[in-house]
Amino acid sequence: MEEAQPRQPIMALSEQEARRISAGEVVERPVNVVKELVENALDAGATQVTVELEDGGRQLIRVTDNGHGIPASELPLAVLPHHTSKIRSLDDVFGLSSLGFRGEALASIAAVSRLRIASHHADDELGTALSLDPAGLSSTEPVNLQGGTEVEVRELFHNTPARLKFLRSRQSESAQVGRMLVSYAIAWPEVRWELLSAGRSLLSTDGSGDRRQVLSDLIEPGFRHELHELDYEFPPSAVHGLISDPTYHRNNRSRQWFFINRRPVTNRLLYKAVDDAMREFLSSGKYPAGAFFLELPPEEIDVNVHPMKLEVSFSQPQAVYTLLSTAVRRGMNRAAGERQGSLRSGLSSVVRQLDAGMPGRPVDSIERRRPNLSLADAARQYAEVSVDASVTPARLEPEDDFAFVPPPIDVIPERRVQLAQDDADAGFADAPQLSLVGQVGNSYLVLNSGERLYVVDQHAAHERILFEKIYEAVDPARASAITRQSLLFPMVVSLDDTESEDMQPLLEALRRVGFNAEAGAGGSLVISEVPQFLRNRINPALMADALEEFSSRGISDLLEDRIKELAASISCRAAIKARMRLTESEQLALLRLLLESWSSLSCPHGRPTIIEIGSSELEKMFLR
């Protein structure tokens, strides 16, 4: 056993050592240096910022801007610890409008490098250059600089070799700087940005102020997918930004940027808000690209929780979550409504054509057929088929099982497309004229517009239809209007221990989506009433699966979100399945119901209900 080290007396660290140690809280690698200097440039009103690196920032970091500069008399003060022009007291931090505020950055950088600052303020005849070494020695000299500031950081960490060895390769350190600068280029598109590494340009923007173009260029070269506007205000807060169409997604969040009052930030709450809002538009594990700008009262956020100012905390996190998720959901619903307007018109033409070809012929409901099953099979497969032959091609009565009832007001897209028999003739001049080709693989309905093919996933489409019928019960104003069917024999669903512990929110969620249920013996659930349109589509096995998912996923603590998840689970299990052959009239019934859907482009789990294949895509497949 090693002997204990002899006790050392308590002593004060030298000022130089204290500065080197504290510098590590602000400066870990070159990207931290660049971030601090870039924020100083933006606070100085710069419209052009150039960053140059040598050896990934080890040998040289040079940041040049055309901001208002630092007066010669204040330049020696700028490099002293806790000297700043941004705040005068702690209270100022909570009303902060600038990016920098602590007055630590330049002092910390000077402690671990050889620093030179040249600046020219409009009030001075000449510019002034200040040079410092890690020992704190400094010198000044006049320089011929035409406005702005140039900061050179040489030999970073040369006096702290332990920190130097943790730096990565030149390419990796340069890439980190590039990723950081991208976020500032998106937030300040009116600034001309340039990043040079060993003389090679890694990033360049024109400072035109066109954020959409900047974001498109930075998401990936040749990005051609649509970006949708986010514009939602809930005074005194607001959300603005751009988000990619669901046709573009990634397997990670590397193309998502978040800003609070234009400050780039990372925060799990913001990630979750976007993920939850996009659940209806993208399947699990897929993420949109986008830039999300939140405008919040400065007193509602704390940017002083991390030495590098990368993280923020909120005084009302739930309000921030709701603000962002609502903005994303509304923006995507608005975009979906605009896009599906022409598709609705095309579907209308298909329905009318099929109606005309089958005058007076009753339409087989997609609910109609039920194969011969044993009782055991029925318990497992009952949800796949059912019967209702009351739908006719010329008429969908309000009291019919699948009659459309508008969704709750807070769910309806702001510019919801109005359904009318003459949609194709009124308001959709560019609507595709579709014709039904038929069913492929007993799973997909194929429609042709001449230039494009449209493929409908029958399961996803029916899932969307059922989801809307179930979820409309969430609106208290409409819940009483939902027709419920009393069961002759109550349905008993066995729950495991975890689900039993979740009984109260489970009962409330079921009640909100049109069921009447109560706790039974032994932790079971007894359902006595179900929504009428589901009377032939649910059974104990289906409900057990849906309730298990409700209890196990735990996606949100908000009851409203969990209710939505329950509605999605039930609709998924109750919808017609793939590999189920549909007659032409059943296909018509499905298209008619999809036409009446208020968000027909995706199922509630984010999978598309309709995809488009253009002639150019077909030509690529055939190597033309």
N, C-alpha and C positions, 0 to 999 in steps of 0.2 A: 504494500500500500504506500502510495506516494505521500511524502510529508506535506503538510499544509504550508502554503506560502506564508511567510512572516507578514504580519499586519503592517500595512503602510499608513502613515499619518494622512489625515484629510488636509488637502492643499488646494489652493486655487490654480486652475489651469491658466497657462499663459494666454493672452488675448489671441495670439496667432493660432494656437492649438484649438481654442474654443471656436474660432471662426471656421477652421477646417472641419471640425466635427459637425457644427451646425449647418454648414454648407450642404452636407449630405442629405438634409431634409428637403432641400430645394432642388439640388442638382445631383441626379443619379447617373445621367448619361447625356450625350449631346442633345437629344431631343428636348430635354428639359431646359437647356440653355437657349435653344432656338425659340422655344415657346415663350419664355420670359422676355426675350428681346423683341419678338414679333408683337407681343401684347403692348410693350412700351411704344413701339412704332404706331400701332393702331390708336393708342391713347393720345399720341401726338398728332393725330389727324392725317397720317400718311395715306397717299393714294397710289404709291408704288413701293413695293418691298421686294428686295432681292436677297436671297440667302445663298451663300457659297460655302461648300464643305471641302475639306481635304482630309483624306484618310478617314472618312466617315465622321469627321468632326474632332478626331483626336488631335490632329496637327493644327487645324484652322477651322474656325466658324466665323464667318463675316456676314453681318446683317446690315444692309444699307436701306435707308428710307428717305423720303422727301417730306417728312413731317415738319413741325414748327421748330424743332431743335431745342437745345438746352442753353440758356444764357451762360456766358463764360463765368460769371460770378457764382453760379450755382453748380457748375460741373464738379468741383471737388466734393460738394455735399452729396451728389447723386450716388457716390460709391460708398458712402458711410452706412453702417447698419441702421435700419429703422429711420431712414430719412426719405420722405416721400412728399409729393405735392397732392396726393389723392385724398388723404383723410387727415383729420386733426384729433379724432377721438374714436373710441370703440363704437360709439353710437353711429358714426358715419359709415361703418362697415355694413350696417343693416339698411342703409339707403343708397348703396353703392351703384354707380352707373359706369364706372371705369372697369377695365379688366385687371389692372394691377392696383395694389393698394398698400402692401405691407412695407415696402421700402427695403426688402431683404435681397432681391434678386441680384443686383449688380455687386453688392458686397459679398454674397455667397459665391458668385462666379469668380470674382477677383481672388478669393481665398484659395482657389484650386486651379488657377491658370495664370497666364500672362495676359492682362487685359489692357486694351487701348480703346478709348472713346474719342471720336472726333465729331464735333457738332457745331452748327452755325445757326444762331438765333437771329431773327430779323432785326433785333435791336442792336446787334453787335456788328462792327465794321468787318471783322474777320472771324473765321472760325477758330476754335480752340481744340487742341488734342491733349488728352490726359492719359498718361501711361502709368500702370501699376504693376508691381510684382507681388507674389504671395506674401512677402515679408511686410507689405504695407507701404513700401517706398513708392513715391509717385513723382512725376515730373509733368510739366505742361509746356506747350509750345503753340504758337499761332500757326494756322494752316489755311490754305486757300480752298475752302469748301463752299460750294454754291447751295447753301441751305440744307436742312435735314441733318441726319445723324448716321454715322458709320461706326459700328462696334466690331472690334476684332478680338476673338478669344483664341489664344494660341496655347498649344501644349496642355490641353485639358487633363487634369489629374496627374500632371508630371510629379507633383509633390505628395501624391497619395497613391502609391503603386498598388496598394491593396484594392482600391476601387477601380483602378485602371484594368486590372486583370479580369474584372467581371464584364467588361464591354465585349460586345459580339463583333462579328466581322465588319469590315468596312461597308459591305453591301447591306448588311442587316441594319446597322446604325443609320445609314443613309435612307433606307426604306422607312424606318420609324419616323424620321424627320419628314419624309414625303407624306406619310399618312396623316401626320399632325397638321401639316400645312394645307392639306386638302380640306380639312374641316374649316379652316379660316378662309380659304378661297370660296367655299360655299356660303359662309356667313357674310363675307365682304366681297361680293362679286364686282363691286365698283372699284376695287383695288386691283392694280396690276401686280400679279405675283410671278416670281421666278425662283426656281431652285436649281442650282448648279452643283454637281458633284464631280470633282476632278475635271472641271471644265465642261462636263456634259450636262445638258439640260434634262432634268427629271420632271419638271413641272413648269408650265407657263400658261398664264391666262391673260386676256387682253384688257381686263378692267372695264368691260362694256356695261356691267351692271345687270347682264342677263343671267339671272340665277338658274333658270331652266336649262340654258345652254351649258353653263358651267357644270351643273349637276349631271347632265347627260354625258358630257365629255369625261367626267371623273368617275362615273359608275363603271364604264368600260368603253374602250375604243369602239366606235361605230354603233353606239347604243341607239336603237331605233324604236324602242317600245314607248308607249305613251306614258307620260307623267301627269298625274291628276292633282289638281289644286286642293289644298286644305285651307279653309278659311272659316274659322269658327270663333265667335266672340261671346264671352260671358263676363261682362264688365265687373271688375277692372282687369280681367284676364282675357287672354286670347291665344289662339293657336293658328299659325300660318305655316305653309310649307308645300312640299311636293312629295308624292308617293307614287311608286311604279304601279302600272296595271298588273293584275294577277298573272297575266301571261308571262311576266318576268319575275323570277324569284331566285333566291339562293338558298344554300343549305346552312348559312350562318348569317350573322348580323353585320358582316364587314362592310356592307354598303348602306348602313343606317347611321345618320348623324343627328345628334340631339343638341339643342341650344336653349339656354335659359337667358332671356334678355340679351341674346346674341353671343353669349358665352358658351363655348363648347363644353359639354359635360357628359359624364357617364352616370347612370343611375338605373338600378334594376327596376324600380317602379315604372320608369318610362318605357323600358323594354316590355314589361308585362302589359302595360296599357295598349301598346301597339299590337302585341301578340294576341291579346284577347279580342281586340277590335277586328283583327284580320281573320279570326277563326272561321267566319262564314265565307271567306273569300279564298283562303289558302289552306291546304291540308297541313296536318301537324308536321313540324320539322322544316317547313318552308317559310322563308322570310322575304318581305318586300324590300326594295331599295327605297330610300327616301331621306329627306331633310325635314326635321320637325323643329319649328321655332315656337317656343312658348314665351309669351309675354306675361310676366307675373309682377305684382307689386314687390319692389326690392325688400321691403320689410317682411315678406312672407318666405324668403329664402335665406339660407346661410351658406355663403361660399367660403367660409373660414374654417371648414371642417377637415381640410386636407392641405398639407404644406404646398402641394403643387396645384391647388385649386382645380383639381380634376373632378371632384365630387361635390355635390351639394346636398343639403337636407332641407326639408320643407316643413313649415309649421302646420300645414294642413295637407298631408300626403294623399288622403282619399280624394280631396277636391281636385288635386293635380291629376291623379289617375283618371277621374271622371272627365275632366276637361279634355285630356289628350285622347282618351278612348272614344269619346263622343265626336271629337273633331275628325278622327280617322274613319269612324263608322259612317258619319254623315258624308264625308268626302267620297268614300268608296260607293256608298249607296247612290249618291248623285251621279257619279261616273257610270255606275252600272245601269242606272235608269236611262241615261242618254244613249248608252251603247245598245241596250236591249230594246230601245224603242223601235229601231228598224227591224230587229229580229221578231218582235211582237207582230209588226205589220206583215212580215213574211209568213209567220205562223198563221196569222189570220187568213191569208190567201190560201194556205194549204187546207185549213179547216173548211173554208167556203167551197173549195174545189171538191173535197171529199164529200161534203154535205150534198153538193149538187149531183154527185155521182151516185148517191144512195138515198133518193127521195123516199120519205115515209118508212125507211128501214130502221128498225130500232138498233141503237148502238150497243154492242156488248160492253158493259162496264168493265174496267180493269179489275173490278172487285168480284166479277161474276163466278169464275170457275174454281172449283175445289176438287182436287183429285181424290180417289178412294184411298183413304189412309186408315191404318190401324189406330187404335186409341193412343198407343205409344208414339207412333209417327206423328199423329196429330198434335200431341203435346210439344213436339219439337219443331214441326213445320207449319203449324196452323197459320202463322203470320204471312206465309208466302202467297196465299190465294184466298179469295172470298167472293161473295156474290152480291150484286145489286144491278138489276136489269132495267132500272127506271129511267136511265138517261137517254134522251133522244137527240139526234144530231142538230135539230133545229131549235132546241130549247134546253136550258139549264135552269130549273126552277130554284128559287131561293131556299126552299125547304129541302132540296136534294142533299144527300150526304156530303157531296163535294162542292156544294154551292159556295162561291167566294164571299167571304166577309172581310172587309178591309181590316188590316192589322192595326194594333194600337197606335195612337197618334205619334208616340215617341219612337216608333219603329219605322214608320212610313218614310221613304226617301223624300227629301225636300221637294224634288221635282219629279214626283211619281208620274209615270206615263199613264194617261187616261185610256182605258180600253173602250173601243167603239167598233161597231161592225164595219164602218167605212174608214178604218185607220189607214188603209193603204192609199186612200184617195185624199186624206186630209192630214198633212203635217209630216209625211215621211217620203219626200220625193226621191230619196236615195235608198229606199227600202228594197231589199232583195225580193225578187219574185220567186218564191220557193215552190218546189214540187216534191212530193213524198216519193222516194225511191223504194223504200221498204225497210225490213228489219234484217240486220246482219248479226249472225251468231246468237240469235234469240236474246240479244242484249242491247243492241243499239239501233236507233231509228236514223236513217240516212235521208237527208233532203238535199236537193240540188237547186242552185240558183243560176246555173249556166257557167259562171266564172268561179264559183266556190262550192264546196261541199260543206254541209252542216251535219254534224253527228250528235245525236241526243242520247245520253246514257239513261236508259229507262229507269234504272234503280235510283240514280241520283235525282232524276227529275221527279219521280213519285215521292222520294224522300223530302224534297223541297216543298212539294204540295202539301203533304201531311204535316210537315213542321209548321207551316203557316197556319193551318187549321188548328193545330194544338196550341201554338204560341199566342194566337189571338185571344185566348182565354185569360192571358196575363193582364190584359187591360181591364181594370175593375169596371169600367163603363160598359164593357161588352161581355164580361164573364157571365152575367145573369142571363144573357141572350143565348149562350151556348146550350144547345139541346143535349140533355144527358139521357142515357138509357139505363134504367134500373135492371140489374141482373137478377134473374129468377133464383139463381144460386150464387151467393157472393163468392168472389174469387179470393182464395187464400194463397198468399205468397209467403214462402218461408224466407226469413232473413238470417244472415249470419250475425255474429256478435257485433262486428263493426257497424253494420247497417242498422242494427237495433239501437245502438247508442246514438245514431243520427236520426232517430225516429221523428222528432218534432219538426225539424226543417224538412224532412222527407214528406211528412203529412201536409205541411203547408205548401210545398212545391206541387204535390199531386193535386191539391185543391185548386191551386192557381191555374193548372192546365186542364181543368174540367173533370177531374176524378173526385169521387167521394170515398174516402178511405179512413180507417181507424186502426189503432193498434189492437192486435189479437193476442191470443194466448201463446206463450212460449216464444215471444219476440217475433211473431208473425204479423203480417199486414193483411187486413181484410178490406177488399174493394167491393163496394156495393153498387156504385154507379160509374159509368164510363162515358166519354163523349160519344154521341150517337154515331158519328161517322167512323168511329173505331170499333164499333160493337162486334164486327166480324173479323177484326184484324188482330186482336190481342188475346193472350192466354197467360196462364201463370208462368210458364217458362220464359216467355218474352219479357214479361214484367220483371221477373227475377233478374234477368240479364241487364235490363235497363237500370234497375235500381242499384244493382251492384256497381255499375259504372258511375252512377250518380254519387255513390258513397266513396268509391275508391279514388276517383280522379282528383277530387278536391281542388279544382282549378281556381276557384275564387271563393272568398269568404262572403261575398255579396250574394244574398238570396236570389236577386234578380238574375245574376249570371248563372247560378246553379239551376234555376228554373229553366233557363234557356238550354242548358246542357241536358237536362232531363227530357225536354221536348225533342231535342235533336236525337237522343238515344232511342226514344220510343219510335220516332218517325223512321229512323234507320232500320229498326228491326221489323216494323210493320209494313214497310214499302215492298212493292213487287221486287223480285230478285232478278239478277242476271240469269241468263240461260232459260228464261221463261218466254215461250212463244206467244206473241200477241197477234190477234187477227187485225185486219185492216181497220175495222171499226174500233177495236180496243186501242190501236195506235192513235186513231183520231181522238178518242176520249182523253188519252194521256196528253196529246198536244193541246187540246182545248183547255185542260186544267192548267197546263204549264203556261199557256197564254194568259191565263187569269192570275198567275203568280205575280207578286209584287217585287220579287227579286229572283228572276228565273235563271240567272247565269251560273249559279253555284248551289250545291247542296249545303245544309247547315254546318257540315264539317269542312267546308272549303273546297271540296272537289268540284270540278266544272260539270254542269249539266249539259252544256252545249260547247262543242269546239268547232272551229272553222279551219278548213284546209283549202288554201288558194291554189289556183292553177300553177302559179310559179313554184309552190312547194311540191306539187306533183311532178313538175318538170325536173326539179332537183333530184327527186327520188329515181327518176328514169335517166339521170345523168345527162340531161339536155342543157 
